[in-house]
Amino acid sequence: MPNTYTKFEGIHILLGKLKILIFFFFLSQNINYYSYAHMRGTFSSEQNAVKRSLELGCEGIHKNKDKWLPCENEKELHKYLRK
């Protein structure tokens, strides 16, 4: 005899899969937002980072590899970019 589901069991399985798809959709949107926010805050010159820091309203700048970023650290930068 083949394995059959009642309507309720089928809907329950479908909703479970839908929850997973929705979770991964929102997760991917969040990752894209942080990537975009970070790209808007990187500069090759220290002076441009200082200027952007003043525009954002945060204090200081910091360096990450070969790029200059406004605000005193990454956490502060992302906080101000989300405003």
C-alpha positions, 0 to 999 in steps of 0.5 A: 500500500503506498504511503498517503497523507491526509490533507492536514498532514500534506498542508503541515509538510508544505507549510514547514517547507514554506517557512524554511524558504521564507527564512532563507529569503530574509536571511539573503536580504539581510546579507545583501543589505550589510554588503551594500552598507559596507560598500557605501562606507569604504574609501581609498583616502583618509580625507574622504573617510573623515568627510563621510564620518562628519556627514554620518555624525560619527567620530573618528575613522579606522582602516580595514586592510587597504581601505579607510572607513568612517567612524571609530570601528565597524560596529559604529559604522554599521549603526550610522549607515542604517539610519 
